[in-house]
Amino acid sequence: MDKIERRSILKSLGAISIGAVGPALSKGEVFAKPYQLQKKELETDVLVIGGGTAGVIAAIQAGRLGVRTTVIESGSQLGGTTTTGGVVFPGIFHAWGKQIIAGIGWELVHDCVQMDGGDFPNFSIIPNNTTIRHWRHQVAVNGFLYTLLAEEKCKDAGINIKYYQSPTEVTFKKGKWFVKTMGKGTQTDIICKQIIDCTGNAFVASLAGYDVLREADTQPGSLIFRISGYDYDSLDLDQIPKKFHSELRRNMIISRKNDDPDGTFPPNVPYGYVYVPGADSTTADTHTLANMQGRSNLLKLLRELREQPGCENIRIADLQTETAVRETYRIDGEYKITHDDYVSGKVFQDSVSHSFYPIDLHREGKSIYQEFLKEDVVACIPLRALIPKSSDNFLVAGRCVSSDRLANSALRVQASCMGMGQAAGVAAALACKKDVTPLKLPVSEVQQVIEEHGGIVPR
């Protein structure tokens, strides 16, 4: 009798519990209204489009000069080639025993290395062939930490960061720019006084109606990765085709800093890459194709490597999210930096930054074409090369700088792009304050402000 009563009580409790919970759950569930696109308006002084290598520095500089600054980035983080592209050795900041690029870019790199407990190369050492071994002065950074510090410095400078945004229309009216952007669930109308195109592809310059240039055949991009699961020193290389040797070796580099004061490149980041012919990040379609092609090429390489003796257990240890792009579009600027300008170290009256890297043209299926700068030669970048022809209130910074192809193959590296970014940030901020187009700024004033903020101006 007791068992029957107990079962009845438990059954009743169960029914009460279900009855109590059921209505509560149903009351918490409501029909949602259909999602509607959020339309917003934003007014700013300087609009930086592209939060990559040059864009981060341009934005920080403009913000530190006290003008309202907004940066829009189509991806999820700042840093560009250094972070999503995985080129975690931004250079080169030193040449011939002295620093030639400093300022905000160097501040960010220095803070990143210091916080990560890393080491710097010995910049004072100048071997006879230093330009050939330019990589000895590369600085390795932690890409994850780099993007965290870049975002923090932007926020400290009062920058309004807007991720997942891309421009769709760019119009100049009555001395101001009107920019429409689309993002995840949002459409924003932005009004600004000055634009800095840091997309790397001169995409915004093209939308604004300015001429852009491109080679019929562009350099391949690179998808960067790391592989593990083998010991390079124990491999029988006579049994492995030579075409795989460099890929295997690159992924097993160990720093010899203790034995060699010049260091080894890269100091602490083993890496490999597969070429992606025609890689182009300009549009969603071309960017998708570049990333998919890179992953497909890597998968093919992985399968081939695993067929080699001693490589059966090779695995992917790390893989970048995007293919790093070397070359697409450049602006047709007020001045075009030529190959001769670059290798001769021509100093311009309106020079705003240095660049030091060999002419470095990557070619699919061929060796890299390189020309090394002669002793004591350092290239210069004029402000006019950052301004599209016949433009108003518009600047660019980064690899879309006005230059011929050979000069651009050297100008595109990160330290050079950082120097351009700082110069563009100064010019845009001063142009806002004086209510003029950048081309009408007193060059000496631009140069002075760059130096006041730690930059190095060619003299």
N, C-alpha and C positions, 0 to 999 in steps of 0.2 A: 504493500500500500504506500509505503514511504517513497519507493522508487517511482511509482506512477505520479505521485504528487510533485516530486522533484522535477520530473520530465515536463510536467505541465507548467510549472513555474518558469523553468528555463525557456520553454517555448514562448511563453507570454513575454518574458523579458526581451527575447530576441525580436519579437514582433514590435514591442514598444521602441526598442533601439532603432530598428529600421525605419519605423514611422517617424521617429524624432529627427533622424539624420536626413532622410529622403527629402522632405520639404525644404530643409536648409540649403541643401545642394541645389535644388531646383530654383530656389529664390535667388541664389548667387549667379545664376546663368541667365544672361539677357541677350536679346538680339542686338547686334552692333550695327550702327549705321554704316552704309557703304563708305569705304575709305575715299577721301577726297585729297587731291594734290594740294599741298600747302604752298601758297604763293606769298613770297616775302619781298621786302624792299630793304636795301642796305646802302648807306652812304659812307664813303671812306675817302681819305686823301690819296693814298697809294694802294693800288691793287696789284699784288704779285700773283701771277698765275703760274703755278708749278712749284711744289715744295721740295724740289730736289737739291742737288749740290749747290747751285747758284741761288736758287730761290730762297732757301733758308737764310743765307747770309744777307741777301738783299733785304729781306723782310726785317731781320733783326736790326740791320743798320738803319733803315728808315724809321723803325719804331724807336730806336734809341735817340734819334734826332727829334723826337717829339711830335711826329705827324701820325694821324690815324692810319693804321696799316692793316690790311687784310690779305691773307694768303689763302688761295684755294688750291686744293690738291685732289686729283682724281682718284688717288689711292687711299690707303688707310694709315699711312705714316709718312713722316718727313725723312729726307736723306737721299732719296733717289738711287743713283748708281752705287753709293756707299752701302746702302741698307738693302733695298729690294734687289738691286743688281749684284750685291755681294763683292764689289771691288773694295775690299776693306784695307787698302793701302793707298790712301789719297796722297798724291804727290804731283809735283815735287816743290818743296818750300825753300830748299837751299841749293846754292850753286857756287862753285869755286870758293868754298870755305866761308861763305856768308849767307845769311838769310835774305831771300829776295821776294818772298810773299809772306805776309804776316797778317795782322788785323784780326777780324772776327773769325775767319775760317781757321786760322792757326790757333786761336783761343779755344775753339770748339774741339779741334783735334788734340791739342795739348791737354785739355781738361779730361778728355776721354781716355787718353793713354795713362795719365796720372791716376785717375780714379780706378782704372782697371789694373793698376800695379804693373803696367808695361814698361818697356824701355825704349829709348830713342837711339837711333844710329849715332855714330860719332861723326857729326857734320864737319868737323875741322879737318878730317883726313881728305886729302886731295890726291888720289893716285893719278899717274900720268894719263890713264885712260878712263877718267871719272865719267866722261859723257857716255862712253860705251857701256860702262857699268853704272848707269844712272840709278838702277834699282837699289844700289847700296844705300842710297839716302831716302828710300821710301819709308814711310812711317805706318806701321800696322796698327789698326784700331779694332776695338770690339764693336761690330756693327749693331748689335742689340743695344749696347750702352749708348752708342752714338745717336740713335734715333730718340732715346729717352732724354739725353742732354739737349739735343736740338729743339725738341718740343718745350722743354723747360725754359731754355733761353728765349724762345719766341714768346712764351707766356710772360716771362719777366719783363720783356720789352713792350708788353701791352698789345701783342699781335692778336688779331681775331683770326683763328684758324678754322677753316671750313673744309673738312674732308669729303670725299665722294662727290665732288662738284666738278663739272666741266663746262666751259663756255660754249654757247651756241650762236650768239650774235654779239658783235662788237661794233658800236657806232659812235662817231664823234660829232657832238652837237654843241655849239655855243661855248667852246672851250672846255667841255667836259666829256668824259667817256661814259657811255651807257652800255653795260654788259649784261647779257642774259645768261644765266647758268642753269643747268639741270643737275639734280642729284637724286639720291634715294628719297622719293616721295616729296621732293621739294623743287620749286622753281623760284629763283631769286633774281630780282632786278637790282643791279649794282650800279651806283653812280660814283665816279671817282675822278680825281684831277689828273692822275698820272698812272700809266700802266707799265709794269715791267714783265715782259714775256720771258719766263724761265722754263718753258715747256721742253726746251732742248730741240724742238722740231720747228720752231718759228710758227707754230700753229695759230697763235693769236694774231701775230703780225699778218698772216695770210687772211684770217677772218676780217681783219681791219682794212684789207684792201691793198696792203703793201706787197711789193714783189719779193718772192723768195726763190732761191736757187737750189738745184739738186743735180748731182751727177747721174748719168744714165745707169752707171754701175756703182753701187755703194759698198762700203766695207761691211763684212759680216758682223753680226752681233755675237755675243757669247753667253751661253747658259752655264753658270758656275756651280760646281758641286764638289763634294768630297767622297771618296770611296775608301773602304777599309776591308779587313779580312785577308790580308796578305802581308808578307814581309819582303820588301823590294830587294834587300841585300841577299836574301836566300833564294831568289828566283834564278832559274837557269835561263838567262836572256838569250842564249844561243837557240833555245827551243821556242822562243816567243818572237813573232815578227817585229821588226824594228819600229814599225808605225805605232806600236803600243808602248814603247819604252818610255817616251817622255811623259805620257799620261800617267803611267804607273809611278815614275820617279817624282813627278810634281806632287802627288798625293802622299808621299812619304818623306818630304823634306823635314829635316830636323835642324833647328838653329845651331850654328857653330859659333855663336857670339863669343863664348868663353875662349875659344881657340883662335878666332879671327876677329880682330878689332873692327874690321870693316863690316862684319855681319854677313848674313845670308838672306837672300830674298826668296819668299817673304819671311820675315823674322820668326813668326810663330803661327802662320796660318797655311797649312797644306791645302792645296786646292787643285782643281782641274776644270777644264771647260770644253764644251763642244761648240763649234762654230754654227751659226744660224745665218745662212746666206740671205741677204736682202732684209734683215730684221728691221722693222719699222714700227715704232710705238705711237705714230701720229694719230691714228683713229682706233676705235674699238675693234674693227675688223682686222686691221693690219697688226695690231698688238696681240690679238688672240692668235693669229696665224704664227707670229714670231714665237710666242710662248709654247704653243702646241708643237711646232716644228722642233724647237729646242728639246723638249721632253722626248719626242719621238727619236731624235738623234742620240740622246743619252741612253735610252732604252736599248737601242741597237748596239751602241758601244758596250753596254753592260753585258749583253748576251754574248758578244764576241769575246770579251775579256774572260768570261767564265769558262770558255772553252780552252783557254790556255793553261799549260801545266803550272800548278802552284797558285792558280787564280780561281779555282773552283768555288771558293767560299767568299768571293768578293761581294760586298754589299754597299748600298748607298748609305753614307753616314750623314750627309747633309745635302740639301738642294735649295737653291734660291727660288723665290716665288716667281721671278720674272727674268726674261732674257735681257741682258745689258746691251744697249744699243750704242753703236759708235758714230754713226753718220746717217743723217737724213737731209733735212732742209736747213739752209742758212739764209739770213736776210741779205738783201742788196742794200748795204749801208752807205752812210755819208762818206765813209772811207772803207776800202777793202784791204785787209792785211794780206800781203802777198808772201809767197815763199821766200823771195829775196829779202823782204822786210824782216822776216822771221829769222832766217839764218845769219843775217848780217847784224842783228841786234839793233835795228834802227830805232832811235829815240825820237818821239814825236813831241811837238809843242804841247799837245793835249794828252800825253801819256798818263794813264791812271793806274796801271798795274803791270807787273812782269809776268812772263811765262817761261818756264824752263823744262823742256822735254824734247827729245829728238823727234824729227819728222818720223812718223810712225804709221805707215799705211798697211793695214791688214788686208790680205788677199786670199780668198778661198782657193785652196789647192796649190798655193804658192807660198814662198817664204815672205816674211814681213819686210817691206821696203823701209829702210831707215837711213836717215842722215843725222849725224851728230854735230852739235854745235861746237865750234872751235873754242879754244881756251879763252876764258874771260868773257865770252859772248853770252848775253842774256836777252831774250826777246822782250818786246814791249807791246802794250795794247793801248791804242788811242781811244778816247771817249767817243769819237765819231764812228768807230766801228760797232758801237753799241746802239746806234740810232739809225733806224730805217730811213732811206732817202725820202725827202719831202714829207716827213711825219711831224706830228704835233703831239707833245706830251706823251711820248712813247719811247721806251727803252727795251733792250733785250740784254740778257746775260746768260753765259753758258756756251754750249757748243754751237748754237745757232748764230754766233757772232759773225759779222761780215768778214769773210776771209776766203781765199782760194782753197782748193782741196788739200794741197800739201801743207799749207800753214794750219788749216783746221785740224789736220790729223795730230798735230802737237798741241794746239790750243784747247782741245776738247777735254784734257785731263782735269782731275778734280781741283787741285790747288789753283790752277789757272782760272777755272770757273768760279772758285770762291773769290779770287781777287776781282774778277769782273762783277760778281754779285755785290760786293761791298761798294765798288765804284758806282754801280747803277743805283744802289740804295741811297747813296749820298746825293747823286744828281737828281733823283726823283724827289727826295725830301726838300732839297734847296729850291727846286723848280716850283714845288707847292708853295713854299714860303714866299717866293718872289713873284709867283703867278706868271711864270714864263715857261716856254718850252725848253727842254734841256740843252738844245743846241745854242741857246742864247745866254747860257750861264757863263760867268767869268771862270775860265778854266782854272786859274790860280786859286780861286775860292774852293772849287771842287777838290783840287789837290790838297789844299790846306786842311780841309775837313777830314779827308781820308787819312791824312797823317795824324791828325788829332785823335782819331779812333784806332790808332795802331797800325794802319796800313802803310805800305812802302810804295812811294811814287818814284818811277824812274826819272832820273835827272841827267 
